Amino acid sequence: MDLFDKCRSFTRADEVKAAGYYPYFRAIEENEGPVVSIEGRKIIMAGSNNYLGLTAHPKVKQASHDAIDKYGTGCSGSRYLTGTLNIHNELEERLAAYLGKESCLLFSTGYQTAQGVIFTLVQRGDYVVSDKDNHACIVAGNLMAKGAYATIVRYRHNDMANLEAVLAGLPADKAKLIVSDGVFSTTGEIVHLPALVEAAKRHNARILIDDAHSIGVIGVGGRGTASHFGLVEEVDMTMGTFSKTFASLGGFVVGERSVINYVKHHSPALIFSASPTPASVAAAIAALDVLEEDPGLVTRLLANAAYMREGYTKLGFNVIPGETGVVPVIIGDDQLTFVFWRELFDAGVFVNAFISPGVPPGLQMLRTSYMASHEKEHLDRILEISAEIGRKLGVIQ
């Protein structure tokens, strides 16, 4: 058996490409927010996580330019050694204050943040209690903790009764960390946080919420899931990313000062990784400035998503209900999802095609997501094109 045999036998992507329906790795040539250029054509972007439309904001772009002029293009070291700039400290202080916690720690990516926090805190004899549908970064962090002889147990997706049953079956004297997405990235569902918090209290468990798709989307002024439910004090740690609302790249975790200080001095993901680049950090600071100055951006984002959710539903599409920036349109078949995606793309709309095993059979979908910067003309055009294709393919009547 050759290690590379599985690579050479993987043909599914090539088969989809040959059929003309491959929806992934499409190169964006110019990015103006709600409209991008792909293959020399203007395309309405309805698949980005640029929720507040800040990647093209003049203040955010200028902050990145200024940071490069002042600090250069990289830090050439980890935060632990030569990679800490004053703007790293500034962003940590700003985010801790914004999210109502004592302290914050930056990581180089959002994906890395989950690994850096879970593996560092949960060790031999401890338990991670994880939602079955948590993001891949949490799964990776869980696997690393398992390698350190922690025990990983999963509960049914967003099922708080099952979470209660799982917790009740664990040793009462063992340390436990409940981990969940705040907003689940595929469906846009919000975790049932009040019930999760009550279960955690009953079983002496700590809570880590991944707010990658929540910050800038829900909560007071976009402050995320805990704020949305009025449970900021009850959630021990919140982690997030800069690659969505904050129009940049990187990740962070906020929480009690002593906990963040422990992670800071024990996390291999932090100690052995180069620190976030000056341009990335400056862009995130500027994006936070814009968000705090104009919380109406959050209102516009949610209004746009609600408009599309209602519009798709009225047309007869099967839409997963929700109240976030993600609006999933269920197609229910791999091939039909690819065909629908291609026809949308040819007509000038980009969305994301999710097929099995990424989603369960029957839940194959076009995952659409919206921005505060979408105008009504963009939204109406997406609905018009979707209706034409939906009728043509028999997805709607």
For each residue, the residues with C-beta under 8 A, 3 or more apart:
1: 5
2: 5
3: 6
4: 7 8
5: 1 2 8 9
6: 3 9 10
7: 4 10
8: 4 5
9: 5 6
10: 6 7 13
11: 14 15
12: 15 16
13: 10 16 17 22 24
14: 11 17 18
15: 11 12 18 19
16: 12 13 19 21 22 338
17: 13 14 20 22
18: 14 15
19: 15 16 22 338
20: 17 342
21: 16 335 338 339 341 342
22: 13 16 17 19 338
23: 26 338 341 342 345 352 353
24: 13
25:
26: 23 38 39 345 350
27: 38 39
28: 31 36 37 38
29: 36 37 38 39 40
30: 36 37
31: 28 36 37 55 56
32: 35 36 56
33: 45 50 53 55 56 371 373
34: 44 45 53 371 373 374 375 378
35: 32 42 43 44 45 378
36: 28 29 30 31 32 42 43 45 350
37: 28 29 30 31 40 41 42 43
38: 26 27 28 29 41 43 350
39: 26 27 29
40: 29 37
41: 37 38 348
42: 35 36 37 348
43: 35 36 37 38 345 348 349 350
44: 34 35 348 349 350 378 381 382
45: 33 34 35 36 48 50 350 371
46: 349 350 351 368 369 370 374 382
47: 350 351 352 367 368 369
48: 45 369 371
49: 213 243 244 325 369
50: 33 45 53 54 55 244 247 371
51: 216 217 244 245 301 325 369 370 371 372
52: 216 222 245 247 287 290 291 297 298 301 371 372 373
53: 33 34 50 56 57 297 371 372 373 374
54: 50 57 60 245 246 247 287 290 291
55: 31 33 50 60 247
56: 31 32 33 53 60 61 373
57: 53 54 60 61 247 286 287 290
58: 61 62
59: 62 63 286 289 290
60: 54 55 56 57 63 64 247 248 283 286 287 290
61: 56 57 58 64 65 283
62: 58 59 65 66 286
63: 59 60 66 67 282 283 285 286
64: 60 61 67 68 279 280 282 283 286
65: 61 62 68 69 279
66: 62 63 69 70 282
67: 63 64 70 71 87 278 279 281 282 283
68: 64 65 71 72 73 278 279
69: 65 66
70: 66 67 278
71: 67 68 75 85 87 278
72: 68 278
73: 68 277 278 279
74: 274 277 278
75: 71 82 83 84 85 274 275 276 277 278
76: 82 83 274
77: 81 82 83 274 275
78: 81 82 83 270 271 272 273 274 275
79: 83 84 88 106 264 270 271 275
80: 83 270 271
81: 77 78
82: 75 76 77 78
83: 75 76 77 78 79 80 88 274 275
84: 75 79 88 89 275
85: 71 75 88 89 275 278 281
86: 89 90
87: 67 71 90 91 278 281 282 285
88: 79 83 84 85 91 92 106 275 276 281
89: 84 85 86 92 93
90: 86 87 93 94 285
91: 87 88 94 95 104 106 252 281 284 285 288
92: 88 89 95 96 103 104 105 106 252
93: 89 90 96 97 104
94: 90 91 97 98 285 288
95: 91 92 98 99 104 252 254 288
96: 92 93 99 101 102 103 104 254
97: 93 94 100
98: 94 95 223 288 292
99: 95 96 104 223 224 226 227 232 238 254
100: 97 223 227 232 233
101: 96 104 232 238 254 255 256
102: 96 255 256 257 260
103: 92 96 254 255 256 257 259 260 261
104: 91 92 93 95 96 99 101 252 253 254 260
105: 92 252 253 260 263 264 270
106: 79 88 91 92 250 251 252 275 276 281
107: 110 112 113 116 250 251 252 253 269 270 273 276
108: 112 249 250 251 273 274 275 276
109: 112 113 241 243 249 250 251
110: 107 113 114 137 212 239 240 241 242 243 250 251
111: 114 115 136 137 140 251
112: 107 108 109 115 116 137 251 269 273
113: 107 109 110 116 117 137 239 240 241 251 252 253 269
114: 110 111 117 118 135 137 138 140 141 210 239
115: 111 112 118 119 137 140 141 144 269
116: 107 112 113 119 120 141 253 263 267 268 269 270
117: 113 114 120 121 141 208 237 239 253 263 267
118: 114 115 121 122 128 138 141 142 144 145 177 179 208
119: 115 116 122 141 144 145 148 267 268 269
120: 116 117 262 263 266 267 268 269
121: 117 118 126 177 259 262 263
122: 118 119 126 127 128 145 148 150 175 177
123: 126 145 148 149 150
124: 148 149 150
125: 149 150 174 175
126: 121 122 123 145 150 151 174 175 176 177
127: 122 150 151 152 153 170 174 175 176 177
128: 118 122 142 145 150 151 152 153 176 177 179
129: 153 154 155 163 166 167 170 176 177 178 179 205
130: 134 138 139 142 152 153 154 155 178 179 180
131: 134 154 155 157 158 179 180 181 191
132: 154 155 156 157
133: 157 158 181 184 186 187
134: 130 131 138 139 179 180 181 210
135: 114 138 139 181 184 185 210 212
136: 111 139 140
137: 110 111 112 113 114 115 140 141 210
138: 114 118 130 134 135 141 142 179 181 210
139: 130 134 135 136 142 143
140: 111 114 115 136 137 143 144
141: 114 115 116 117 118 119 137 138 144 145 179
142: 118 128 130 138 139 145 146 152 179
143: 139 140 146 147 152
144: 115 118 119 140 141 147 148
145: 118 119 122 123 126 128 141 142 148 150 152
146: 142 143 149 150 151 152
147: 143 144
148: 119 122 123 124 144 145
149: 123 124 125 146
150: 122 123 124 125 126 127 128 145 146
151: 126 127 128 146
152: 127 128 130 142 143 145 146
153: 127 128 129 130 166 170
154: 129 130 131 132 166
155: 129 130 131 132 159 162 163 165 166
156: 132 159 162
157: 131 132 133 184
158: 131 133 180 184 189 191 192
159: 155 156 162 163
160: 163 164 192 195 196 199
161: 164 165
162: 155 156 159 165 166
163: 129 155 159 160 166 167 178 195 196 199
164: 160 161 167 168 199 202
165: 155 161 162 168 169
166: 129 153 154 155 162 163 169 170
167: 129 163 164 170 176 178 199 200 202 203 205
168: 164 165 203
169: 165 166
170: 127 129 153 166 167 174 176 203
171: 174
172: 203 204
173:
174: 125 126 127 170 171
175: 122 125 126 127 206
176: 126 127 128 129 167 170 203 204 205 206
177: 118 121 122 126 127 128 129 205 206 207 208
178: 129 130 163 167 196 199 200 205 206 207 208
179: 118 128 129 130 131 134 138 141 142 208 209 210
180: 130 131 134 158 191 196 208 209 210
181: 131 133 134 135 138 184 185 191 209 210 212 213
182: 190 191 193 209 210 211 212 213 214 218 224 225 226 238
183: 188 189 190 191 211 212 213 214 217 218 225 324 326
184: 133 135 157 158 181 187 188 189 190 191 213
185: 135 181 188 212 213 326
186: 133 326 328 354 358 359 365 367
187: 133 184 320 322 326 328
188: 183 184 185 213 320 322 324 325 326 327 328
189: 158 183 184 320 322
190: 182 183 184 193 214 218 225 228 322 323 324
191: 131 158 180 181 182 183 184 196 209 225
192: 158 160 195 196
193: 182 190 196 197 209 225 226 228 229 231 235
194: 197 198 229 231
195: 160 163 192 198 199
196: 160 163 178 180 191 192 193 199 200 207
197: 193 194 200 201 207 231 234 235
198: 194 195 201 202
199: 160 163 164 167 178 195 196 202 203 205
200: 167 178 196 197 203 204 205 206 207
201: 197 198 204 234
202: 164 167 198 199
203: 167 168 170 172 176 199 200
204: 172 176 200 201
205: 129 167 176 177 178 199 200
206: 175 176 177 178 200 236 237
207: 177 178 196 197 200 234 235 236 237
208: 117 118 177 178 179 180 236 237 238 239
209: 179 180 181 182 191 193 214 224 225 226 235 237 238 239
210: 114 134 135 137 138 179 180 181 182 238 239 240
211: 182 183 214 215 224 225 238 239 240
212: 110 135 181 182 183 185 215 239 240 241 243 244
213: 49 181 182 183 184 185 188 217 244 324 325 326
214: 182 183 190 209 211 217 218 219 224 225 228 240 324
215: 211 212 219 222 223 224 240 244 245 246
216: 51 52 222 244 245 246 291 297 298 301
217: 51 183 213 214 222 224 245 298 301 302 324 325
218: 182 183 190 214 222 224 225 227 228 298 302 323 324
219: 214 215 222 223 224 225 226 227 228
220: 223 227 228
221: 227 291 292 295 298
222: 52 215 216 217 218 219 245 291 295 297 298
223: 98 99 100 215 219 220 226 227 232
224: 99 182 209 211 214 215 217 218 219 227 228 238 240
225: 182 183 190 191 193 209 211 214 218 219 228 229 235 238
226: 99 182 193 209 219 223 229 231 232 234 235 238
227: 99 100 218 219 220 221 223 224 230 232
228: 190 193 214 218 219 220 224 225
229: 193 194 225 226
230: 227
231: 193 194 197 226 234 235
232: 99 100 101 223 226 227 235
233: 100
234: 197 201 207 226 231
235: 193 197 207 209 225 226 231 232 238
236: 206 207 208 255 256 259
237: 117 206 207 208 209 253 254 255 259
238: 99 101 182 208 209 210 211 224 225 226 235 253 254 255
239: 110 113 114 117 208 209 210 211 212 251 252 253 254
240: 110 113 210 211 212 214 215 224 251 252 253
241: 109 110 113 212 244 246 250 251 252
242: 110 246 247 248 249 250 251 252 276 280 283 284 287
243: 49 109 110 212 246 248 249 250
244: 49 50 51 212 213 215 216 241
245: 51 52 54 215 216 217 222 287 291
246: 54 215 216 241 242 243 283 284 287 288
247: 50 52 54 55 57 60 242 283 284 287
248: 60 242 243 279 280 281 283 284 287
249: 108 109 242 243 276 277 280
250: 106 107 108 109 110 241 242 243 276 280 281 284
251: 106 107 108 109 110 111 112 113 239 240 241 242
252: 91 92 95 104 105 106 107 113 239 240 241 242
253: 104 105 107 113 116 117 237 238 239 240 260 263
254: 95 96 99 101 103 104 237 238 239 260
255: 101 102 103 236 237 238 259 260
256: 101 102 103 236 259 260
257: 102 103 260 261
258: 261 262
259: 103 121 236 237 255 256 262 263
260: 102 103 104 105 253 254 255 256 257 263 264
261: 103 257 258 264 265
262: 120 121 258 259 265 266
263: 105 116 117 120 121 253 259 260 266 267 270
264: 79 105 260 261 267 270
265: 261 262
266: 120 262 263
267: 116 117 119 120 263 264 270 271
268: 116 119 120 271 272
269: 107 112 113 115 116 119 120 272 273
270: 78 79 80 105 107 116 263 264 267 273
271: 78 79 80 267 268
272: 78 268 269
273: 78 107 108 112 269 270
274: 74 75 76 77 78 83 108
275: 75 77 78 79 83 84 85 88 106 108
276: 75 88 106 107 108 242 249 250 280 281
277: 73 74 75 249 280 281
278: 67 68 70 71 72 73 74 75 85 87 281 282
279: 64 65 67 68 73 248 282 283
280: 64 242 248 249 250 276 277 283 284
281: 67 85 87 88 91 106 248 250 276 277 278 284 285
282: 63 64 66 67 87 278 279 285 286
283: 60 61 63 64 67 242 246 247 248 279 280 286 287
284: 91 242 246 247 248 250 280 281 287 288
285: 63 87 90 91 94 281 282 288 289
286: 57 59 60 62 63 64 282 283 289 290
287: 52 54 57 60 242 245 246 247 248 283 284 290 291
288: 91 94 95 98 246 284 285 291 292
289: 59 285 286 292 293
290: 52 54 57 59 60 286 287 293 294 297
291: 52 54 216 221 222 245 287 288 294 295 297 298
292: 98 221 288 289 295
293: 289 290
294: 290 291 297
295: 221 222 291 292 298 299
296: 299 300
297: 52 53 216 222 290 291 294 300 301 372
298: 52 216 217 218 221 222 291 295 301 302 372
299: 295 296 302 303
300: 296 297 303 304 372
301: 51 52 216 217 297 298 304 305 325 370 371 372
302: 217 218 298 299 305 306 323 324 325
303: 299 300 306 307
304: 300 301 307 308 370 371 372 374 379
305: 301 302 308 309 322 323 324 325 326 327 369 370
306: 302 303 309 310 323
307: 303 304 310 311 376 379
308: 304 305 311 312 327 368 370 379 382 383
309: 305 306 312 313 319 321 322 327
310: 306 307 313 314
311: 307 308 314 315 379 383
312: 308 309 315 317 319 327 329 383 386
313: 309 310 316 317 319
314: 310 311
315: 311 312 383 386 387 390 396
316: 313 390 396 397
317: 312 313 329 330 386 390 395 396
318: 329 330 332
319: 309 312 313 327 328 329 330
320: 187 188 189 327 328 330 365
321: 309
322: 187 188 189 190 305 309 326 327
323: 190 218 302 305 306
324: 183 188 190 213 214 217 218 302 305
325: 49 51 188 213 217 301 302 305 369 370 371
326: 183 185 186 187 188 213 305 322 367 368 369
327: 188 305 308 309 312 319 320 322 368 369 370
328: 186 187 188 319 320 354 365 366 367 368
329: 312 317 318 319 365 366 367 368 386
330: 317 318 319 320 363 364 365
331: 336 337 340 364 365 366 395
332: 318 336 337 362 363 364
333: 336 337 364
334: 337 338 355 356 364
335: 21 338 339
336: 331 332 333 339 340 364 393 395
337: 331 332 333 334 340 341 353 354 355 364 365 366
338: 16 19 21 22 23 334 335 341 342 353 355
339: 21 335 336 342 343 393
340: 331 336 337 343 344 353 366 389 390 393 395
341: 21 23 337 338 344 345 351 353 366
342: 20 21 23 338 339 345 346
343: 339 340 346 347 389 392 393
344: 340 341 347 349 350 351 366 385 386 389
345: 23 26 43 341 342 348 349 350
346: 342 343
347: 343 344 385 388 389
348: 41 42 43 44 345 381 385
349: 43 44 46 344 345 381 382 385 386
350: 26 36 38 43 44 45 46 47 344 345
351: 46 47 341 344 366 367 368
352: 23 47 366 367 368 369
353: 23 337 338 340 341 365 366 367
354: 186 328 337 358 359 364 365 366 367
355: 334 337 338 358 359 364
356: 334 359 360 361 364
357:
358: 186 354 355
359: 186 354 355 356 363 364 365
360: 356 363
361: 356 364
362: 332
363: 330 332 359 360
364: 330 331 332 333 334 336 337 354 355 356 359 361
365: 186 320 328 329 330 331 337 353 354 359
366: 328 329 331 337 340 341 344 351 352 353 354
367: 47 186 326 328 329 351 352 353 354
368: 46 47 308 326 327 328 329 351 352 382
369: 46 47 48 49 51 305 325 326 327 352
370: 46 51 301 304 305 308 325 327 374 379
371: 33 34 45 48 50 51 52 53 301 304 325 374
372: 51 52 53 297 298 300 301 304
373: 33 34 52 53 56
374: 34 46 53 304 370 371 378 379
375: 34 378 379
376: 307 379 380
377: 380 381
378: 34 35 44 374 375 381 382
379: 304 307 308 311 370 374 375 376 382 383
380: 376 377 383 384
381: 44 348 349 377 378 384 385
382: 44 46 308 349 368 378 379 385 386
383: 308 311 312 315 379 380 386 387
384: 380 381 387 388
385: 344 347 348 349 381 382 388 389
386: 312 315 317 329 344 349 382 383 389 390
387: 315 383 384 390 391 396
388: 347 384 385 391 392
389: 340 343 344 347 385 386 392 393 395
390: 315 316 317 340 386 387 393 395 396
391: 387 388 394 395 396 397
392: 343 388 389
393: 336 339 340 343 389 390
394: 391
395: 317 331 336 340 389 390 391
396: 315 316 317 387 390 391
397: 316 391
